[in-house]
Amino acid sequence: MSRRPLGLSAGTRVRLWLRYQRYAALLVLLALATLAAGLWATWTWRWGALSWLLVVPVALRVAGFAVEVVRAYPRKLRATALAWRRIERGSFAPVAVRGWCGDPCWRVVADEVLRKAGLPRAERRRVIADYAAQLRREAGETIVIDHRAGTVTTWSEGQPSVRPLHATLPDGVPTP
């Protein structure tokens, strides 16, 4: 019986930690650069000390985002391990990573899972970009389901489209 969390080796967990934390590292560097800009302004401008009124809140906000990225690591690791188990069982489908493609930090997780599933790099990038585009479009949609009239109205980019509530998809599969 393995005592390793989620069945992943220490080396794999370290590799994933480094890969999943790259956005946090970039955010920390951005926060430090913001503070450095504040120092530069203080030393070079007559009223440069006032720049700290802007610099400190911005640096704290950016550092807060970095903390959130770091704190998400256990969830990312668990999601990765579960997806890898599904891949090993043969029950994984690439559409399973769709929900992760809306967040740049989670796109790295989607890429790692699709890599494990055997998709080539170009295909992984295309799949992730397609899902991200779908999620961006859907974020701007409003859907109204009218059970009395038996219709579904979708407003996307200000244009309504109406379809029957119990329609079939183009491939003949009934919608729920």
C-alpha positions in Angstrom: 0.0 0.0 0.0 1.4 3.4 -1.1 1.7 6.2 1.5 2.2 8.8 -1.3 -0.5 11.4 -1.5 -2.7 10.7 -4.5 -0.3 8.0 -5.6 2.1 10.5 -7.1 5.9 10.2 -6.5 7.7 13.0 -4.8 9.5 13.8 -8.0 6.3 14.1 -9.9 4.8 16.3 -7.2 7.8 18.6 -7.3 7.7 18.8 -11.1 4.0 19.6 -11.0 4.5 22.2 -8.2 7.1 24.0 -10.2 5.0 23.9 -13.3 1.8 25.0 -11.6 3.4 27.8 -9.6 5.0 29.6 -12.6 2.2 32.2 -12.6 2.7 32.8 -8.9 6.4 33.4 -9.5 5.6 35.9 -12.3 3.2 37.7 -10.0 5.8 37.9 -7.2 8.3 39.3 -9.7 5.7 41.9 -10.8 5.0 42.9 -7.2 8.8 43.3 -6.6 9.1 45.3 -9.8 6.3 47.6 -8.6 8.1 48.2 -5.4 11.4 48.8 -7.3 9.6 51.4 -9.4 8.4 53.1 -6.1 12.0 53.2 -4.9 13.2 54.6 -8.2 10.5 57.3 -8.1 11.4 58.1 -4.5 15.1 58.6 -5.4 14.6 60.5 -8.7 11.5 62.6 -8.3 11.0 65.5 -6.0 7.6 64.2 -5.0 8.5 60.6 -5.5 7.6 59.6 -2.0 4.0 60.1 -2.9 4.3 57.3 -5.4 4.1 54.9 -2.5 0.4 55.8 -2.1 -0.1 54.0 -5.4 2.8 51.5 -5.4 2.0 49.8 -2.1 -1.7 49.0 -2.8 -0.8 47.7 -6.3 2.0 45.5 -5.0 -0.2 44.1 -2.2 -3.0 43.3 -4.7 -0.6 41.6 -7.1 1.0 39.6 -4.2 -2.5 38.6 -3.0 -3.1 37.1 -6.5 0.2 35.2 -6.1 -0.9 33.8 -2.8 -4.2 32.6 -4.3 -2.3 30.8 -7.1 -0.1 29.1 -4.5 -3.1 28.1 -2.4 -4.8 26.5 -5.4 -2.0 23.9 -5.7 -3.6 21.1 -3.7 -6.8 21.4 -5.8 -4.8 21.3 -9.0 -2.7 18.3 -7.8 -5.9 16.4 -6.8 -7.6 17.3 -10.2 -4.4 16.1 -12.0 -4.2 12.8 -10.1 -7.9 12.1 -10.7 -7.6 12.8 -14.4 -4.5 10.6 -14.6 -6.4 7.7 -13.0 -9.2 8.1 -15.5 -6.6 8.1 -18.3 -5.2 4.8 -16.9 -8.7 3.3 -16.7 -9.5 4.4 -20.2 -12.5 6.5 -19.1 -10.9 9.9 -19.8 -12.2 12.2 -22.6 -10.5 15.5 -23.4 -13.7 17.4 -22.8 -13.2 16.7 -19.1 -10.6 19.6 -19.0 -13.0 22.1 -20.6 -14.0 23.8 -17.3 -10.3 24.4 -16.5 -9.6 26.4 -19.7 -11.3 29.6 -18.5 -8.5 30.4 -16.0 -4.9 30.8 -17.2 -3.6 29.1 -14.1 -5.8 26.1 -14.6 -4.9 25.9 -18.3 -1.5 24.6 -17.2 -3.3 21.7 -15.4 -5.4 21.0 -18.5 -2.2 21.0 -20.6 -0.5 18.6 -18.2 -3.5 16.2 -18.2 -3.8 16.3 -22.0 -0.1 15.6 -22.3 -0.5 12.5 -20.1 -3.5 11.5 -22.4 -1.1 11.5 -25.3 -2.1 14.5 -27.3 0.7 16.2 -29.2 1.6 19.7 -28.1 0.0 21.5 -31.1 -3.3 19.5 -30.5 -3.2 20.4 -26.8 -2.8 24.1 -27.6 -5.6 24.0 -30.1 -8.0 22.1 -27.8 -7.3 24.4 -24.8 -7.6 27.6 -27.0 -11.0 26.3 -28.4 -12.3 25.5 -24.9 -11.1 28.9 -23.6 -12.9 30.7 -26.5 -16.1 28.7 -25.9 -16.0 29.7 -22.2 -15.4 33.4 -23.0 -18.4 33.3 -25.4 -20.6 31.6 -22.8 -19.6 34.1 -20.1 -21.4 36.7 -22.1 -24.5 34.6 -22.7 -27.9 34.8 -21.0 -30.1 31.7 -21.1 -33.8 31.8 -20.3 -35.7 28.5 -20.1 -39.5 28.8 -20.5 -41.1 25.6 -19.5 -44.6 26.8 -20.3 -43.7 27.7 -23.9 -41.2 24.9 -24.2 -38.4 27.1 -25.4 -34.9 28.0 -24.6 -33.8 31.5 -25.5 -30.1 32.4 -25.6 -28.9 35.9 -25.8 -25.3 36.1 -27.1 -23.8 39.4 -28.1 -27.2 41.1 -28.0 -28.8 38.6 -30.4 -31.5 36.2 -29.2 -31.8 32.7 -30.5 -34.8 30.5 -29.6 -34.9 26.7 -29.8 -37.4 24.1 -28.5 -36.7 23.0 -25.0 -36.5 19.3 -26.0 -34.7 19.6 -29.3 -32.1 17.3 -30.8 -28.5 18.2 -31.6 -27.3 18.0 -35.2 -26.0 14.5 -34.6 -29.4 13.3 -33.5 -28.7 13.2 -29.8 -31.7 14.6 -27.8 -30.9 17.5 -25.4 -31.7 17.2 -21.8 
